[in-house]
Amino acid sequence: MEWRNGGGSTREVFAWPPASDLETFDWRVSVATIERDGPFSQFANVTRTAVLMDGAGVRLRSGARMVELLQPWAHATFDGAAQWQCELLEGLVHLFNVMARRPVTAQVQVALHADVEAPAARHCVVYAAHDTSSLRLGGERCDLAEGDACIVTSGPAMPLSVSARGCALITRIAAPAAS
């Protein structure tokens, strides 16, 4: 999807609930290509996490607040409702982008050339950001090529094992218990 301001594009990886749009998602995972400086879209009541996948870096400013992603796999969490201005440090960048509409929360874990165990979560998205990755849940295994993703929806007691040959980005989504 091309951005309205012409500064880049976004490829949606997953959104919940299925078939939700930018106004109705509970959470959303995407990969953004930022081609030039400009404003970030505002999302009321949304917390955003961005991970720099490649490029020289990006600086976001909102008033006196600043977020810098200066190295690959650097990540930051920030308020999606703020008016963020994006400055590219030296050309195009790709960001892994996670948005969670409160009270839903999301945590992003970077697995770089490592085997990690992610604690159980209601939803878990594993994205093979660089090279290949594999994941195991119970007796099941799923292999991912670069750019592939897998969503795991599980009960609260089953952790997920991820083996990253390159870099895997693991997003755990938690929603408050239904009342």
N, C-alpha and C positions, 0 to 999 in steps of 0.2 A: 504494500500500500504506500503510495507516494504521500509525502507530507503536504499539508495545505500551504505551508510557507515556502515550499520548494527546496528546503535545506537538506532533504534526505528521504529515506524510505525505511519502512519497517516490514519485517517478515514475522508474522505471528507463528509461534511455536505451539502454544496451547493457551486456551482461555477457559475459565470456568465461570458459570455453567456453560456447557456446550451451546453453541450458536449465539452466545452473548455478543454484544458489540461494545464499543468504547464507553457507552453510558451505563451498561448493565452488568459488566463483568464483576465477579467477586475477586478474582485474581487473573493475571495475564503474564505470560512469559513470551518474549520476543527478541529478535535480533535487529538492531537498528544500524543503518549505514548513514553516517552524518557526513555530508559533503561540504558544508560551509557554515560559518558562524550564523547564529540567529537564536530566536526564542525557542524554548521547550514548550510543548503543549502543557497546559495546566489541567490537573485532575483533582477536583475537590475530594477530600476525605480519603486520599490515596497516599500510601507510602511507597516510594520507589527505591529500587536498588539497581545500580548500574555497575557492570564489570567491563573494563576495557579489554577487548579481545585482541585488537591489533590497531596499529597506527601510533603516531608520536605522542598522542595524549589529548586531553580535553580539560577545559576549566569551565565550571559552571558558577555563575554569580547571581545572587538574589539579595539586593541591598548590601549589607555588610557581610553576609554569609558567602562562603566560597567552598566549593568542592573541586578537588583536583584529582584526576586519574592520569598518572604520568608514566606508568609502566604497564605492560601487559599483565593482566589478571588482577590489577588493583581494582578495588571495589569500594563503593560508598552507598549509604542509605540516606535518603533525604525526603522532605515533604513535597509531594506532587502538586499541592495546591499553590505553592509559591511561584512567583514569576521568575523563572530561571533563564538567564541569558547564557548561551553556549559559545565558547571560544575554542576553536581548534588550534592546537599548538603548531602543527605542521602538516596540513592536509587531512585527507579523509580518515575516519576512524570507524570501527565496528564496535558496538556496545551490546552486551547481553543485558536485557532490561527486564526487570521483574516489578510488577505493580500489584499491590494488594489493597483492596478497599477495606478500610477499618469497619468492623473489628477483626477482620481476617489479618493474619500476620504471615510473613514469609522470611525465611532465612536462606541465604545463599552461601554455599561452601565450595571452595575451589580445591579440586583434587588435581595436583600437578605432578605427573609421573609418580603416582602413589596409589596404594590400596587404602581405602578408607571405609569405615562403617558409619553410615548415616543413621541416627536414631529414627525410630518409627515416627511417621507423620500420617495425617489423613490423606494427603496427596504429596507425592514426591516426583519432581521432574528431573531427569538426568539428561544433560545435553553434552554431546561430544564436541567440544569447542575446537579441539586440535588433536589430530590423529585419532586413534580408536580407543574405545572404552568398552567395558562389559559390566553388567550388573547382575547380582544374584539376590533372589528373594526366596527364602525357603529352598526348595529343590529346583527352582526355575532359573534359567540363565538367558540373558538377552545381550547380544553383541551389537555395538553401535559403530558405524563408520563416522568419519568427521562430518559434522552438520546434522547428524541424526539425533533424535530425541526419543525418550520413552517416558510415559507417565505411569506411575505406580499408585494405585489406590488400595490401601491396606488397612487392616485393623490396627489398633494402637500398640500391639505387642510384637510386631515383626520388623526388626531393623533391616536395612538394605546395605549390601556390600557392593562397593564400586571399585573397579580396577581401571585406572587411567594410564594408558600408555603415553598419552600426551597430556591434555587437560580436559577434565570433565567438570562441568558446573552442575552442582546438585542443589536444587531448590526444594526446601521443605515448607509446606503450606499448612498452617494451623488455623482452624476456625473455632470460635467459642462453642462450647457444648450447647445444644438446643435446650431451651427452657420449657 
